[in-house]
Amino acid sequence: MQKTDVGKFAINNLSFMLEYLKIPSVSAKNMGITEIVDWLTKTFKKLGADKVSKWRDQGGNPVVFAEFKGKMDKTILFYNHYDVQPVEPLNEWSTDPFKPEIKNGKIFARGVCDDKGELISRLTLIKYFNENGGLPLNLKFFVEGEEELGSPHVDKYVHAHSQELKSDACIWEGGGKDENDNFKITCGLKGIASFDLKVKTAGTDLHSSLASYADNAAWRLVESLNSLHGNNGEILVDGFYDDIEPLDDVTRKAIEKIQFNSKQVKAEFGLLRPFITKNPVFDLINGPTMTINGLSSGYEGKGLKTIVPKEALAKMDCRLLPNQDPKKIANLIQAQLIKNGFDDVRLSYNTGEEAFRTDLSNPFVQQNIESAKEIYGEDKISVVPNMPGGGPARQFVEDLKVPIVMVGINYAGSGPHAPNENIRLDDYSKGSEFLANLLVNYSKK
């Protein structure tokens, strides 16, 4: 196998990806789900899958499962999702989100980074191996359609279909390069607890002149939020940190080796305020968070409407570490609000996912490292114990007992969830080369 041939093959077959990107599969709006499931099913069959199934037995959007037999009796499971984020705000896009466009060495489209481009890279490799001697090992695909909704049904599907999903290792949805252009081998995910806080102080909105005696729901909510969070990002909730697992020496050393380009990060995101931590690398990996995602109260339209709002809502999430239970965290927050004198501020739990980390000494992690060195060079690799985001990986670990690694084709400026989401063609080419190299090398171990 000539590695450069794989990269050229991936670029020469971009029409494969562009076709997939045109389907507006927005789970939050129930758009394009049937169309994209049909496209995936037909494509897996066209590529010669030995088995293709649409799983619907656990509810929610269908899971598309496919299985390919290779020359060696080892099996890699790929996790991907076919749903994408809504495109709003549409006026901030420089291209049509569902008409992929190539310009300046990049592909722009909703989902090209998160995570349609990743899946197409993997499917393109099957096409490549079909035309160049056959697949080196067995491949399985678990492609769900509710990741952007918090994957509420994935645990049930994995548990119900654990025998069909049996494999030796799992490659998660995606990954890529950091702000220093180092290729990341990421070995875990943070957990998440998503919840709403709501308070009501009156039966109706009041004239703002009555603020002299009537409590304001917006102020009440802001004060309650302030009681939970310190000036330097610390979370002021009793018991919040108690269950966090201590770092082992291997993981701690891996964190210490990660390069962080503060100047580049601030420029990339247009950050206007200083970092709230003195150690951003450590906290990205091993720091839990509490985040206000949105605030809503009273009149928010154009012009004037001077009122005392009757109710206020905050949408929030906490990013969690291994051994922190999402529902327990939510209960601790509600208890703290009551303790702080805000018993009228009620927490409503939305969804949660547990964190996990693959042991960095696992042979599959080491195989990823060795394969990446051959493509990117030893000095351009970063081993990351876990990404700062979350995902429904914990059930795969518990039911399938497989190591999970995240590798892929995006870069620090890809902008997942944002307008003008994109990937660089060179990263797509090199990422495809890496994955082909990994599959061949792993099949021989």
Secondary structure, DSSP 8 states (H G I E B T S, - for coil): --HHHHHHHHHHTHHHHHHHHTS--BGGGT-SHHHHHHHHHHHHHHTT-SEEEEE-TTSSS-EEEEEE--SEEEEEEEEEE--B----SGGG-SS-TTS-EEETTEEE-TTTTTTHHHHHHHHHHHHHHHHTT--SEEEEEEEES-GGGT-TTHHHHHHHTTTTT--SEEE-S--BB-TT--EEEE-EE-EEEEEEEEEE--SS-EEGGGGGTS--HHHHHHHHHHTTB-TTS-B--TTTTTT-----HHHHHHHHH----HHHHHHHHT--S--S-S-HHHHHHH----EEEEEEES--SSS---EE-SEEEEEEEEEE-TT--HHHHHHHHHHHHHHTT-TTSEEEEEEEE--EE--TTSHHHHHHHHHHHHHH-GGGEEEES-BSS--S-HHHHHHH---EEB--SB-TT--TTSTT-EEEHHHHHHHHHHHHHHHHHHHH-
